[in-house]
Amino acid sequence: MSQTAANSGGISTDGLPLVPSISLKTIPMAGLLVDVYGLDELPASVSRVSCLWLHHQRTRNKDHMRDIAARIVEG
Protein backbone atom coordinates (compact mmCIF):
# COMPACT_ATOMS: atom_id res chain seq x y z
CA MET A 1 0.00 0.00 0.00
CA SER A 2 1.43 3.40 -0.91
CA GLN A 3 1.86 6.23 1.54
CA THR A 4 0.72 9.75 0.82
CA ALA A 5 2.13 12.74 2.70
CA ALA A 6 -0.50 14.99 4.27
CA ASN A 7 0.59 18.01 2.25
CA SER A 8 1.66 16.29 -0.98
CA GLY A 9 -1.55 17.02 -2.87
CA GLY A 10 -2.38 13.31 -3.01
CA ILE A 11 0.86 12.25 -4.69
CA SER A 12 2.49 9.06 -3.44
CA THR A 13 5.66 9.69 -1.45
CA ASP A 14 6.75 6.08 -0.85
CA GLY A 15 10.34 5.85 0.35
CA LEU A 16 10.74 9.58 0.99
CA PRO A 17 11.22 11.17 4.41
CA LEU A 18 8.42 13.31 5.79
CA VAL A 19 7.89 16.64 4.06
CA PRO A 20 9.87 19.36 5.86
CA SER A 21 8.05 22.29 7.44
CA ILE A 22 8.83 25.33 5.25
CA SER A 23 7.40 28.84 5.41
CA LEU A 24 4.78 29.83 2.83
CA LYS A 25 3.61 33.29 1.82
CA THR A 26 1.03 34.02 -0.88
CA ILE A 27 1.99 37.19 -2.76
CA PRO A 28 0.12 38.88 -5.64
CA MET A 29 2.36 39.12 -8.71
CA ALA A 30 1.08 40.52 -12.02
CA GLY A 31 -2.50 39.71 -11.07
CA LEU A 32 -1.76 36.15 -9.93
CA LEU A 33 -1.66 34.89 -6.35
CA VAL A 34 1.73 33.16 -6.14
CA ASP A 35 2.83 30.88 -3.29
CA VAL A 36 6.41 31.64 -2.27
CA TYR A 37 8.17 29.03 -0.15
CA GLY A 38 11.17 29.54 2.12
CA LEU A 39 11.31 33.32 2.60
CA ASP A 40 11.43 33.00 6.39
CA GLU A 41 14.34 30.56 6.09
CA LEU A 42 16.57 33.10 4.32
CA PRO A 43 19.19 34.78 6.52
CA ALA A 44 18.93 38.57 6.77
CA SER A 45 22.41 38.90 5.23
CA VAL A 46 21.47 37.19 1.94
CA SER A 47 21.91 39.43 -1.10
CA ARG A 48 20.95 37.06 -3.94
CA VAL A 49 18.41 34.29 -4.30
CA SER A 50 17.32 31.92 -7.04
CA CYS A 51 13.73 31.38 -8.02
CA LEU A 52 12.31 28.08 -9.23
CA TRP A 53 8.91 28.50 -10.85
CA LEU A 54 6.90 25.29 -10.41
CA HIS A 55 3.89 24.64 -12.64
CA HIS A 56 1.21 22.08 -11.92
CA GLN A 57 -0.52 20.06 -14.61
CA ARG A 58 -3.75 21.29 -16.06
CA THR A 59 -5.88 18.89 -14.00
CA ARG A 60 -4.03 19.67 -10.75
CA ASN A 61 -3.74 22.70 -8.47
CA LYS A 62 -1.13 24.47 -6.35
CA ASP A 63 -1.56 21.95 -3.52
CA HIS A 64 0.06 19.33 -5.74
CA MET A 65 3.26 21.40 -5.82
CA ARG A 66 3.56 21.86 -2.04
CA ASP A 67 5.50 18.64 -1.45
CA ILE A 68 8.14 19.23 -4.12
CA ALA A 69 8.50 22.92 -3.24
CA ALA A 70 9.16 22.12 0.45
CA ARG A 71 11.68 19.41 -0.44
CA ILE A 72 13.57 21.70 -2.82
CA VAL A 73 13.82 24.54 -0.29
CA GLU A 74 14.90 22.13 2.46
CA GLY A 75 17.53 20.54 0.19
BELDA-V532957 format. One record per helix or strand of 2 or more residues. SS is the DSSP state (H for helix, E for strand). FROM is the first residue (numbers start at 1). TO is the last residue. If there is no record, write none. Layout:
[[SS FROM TO] [SS FROM TO]]
//
This chain:
[[E 24 29] [E 32 37] [H 39 41] [H 62 74]]
//
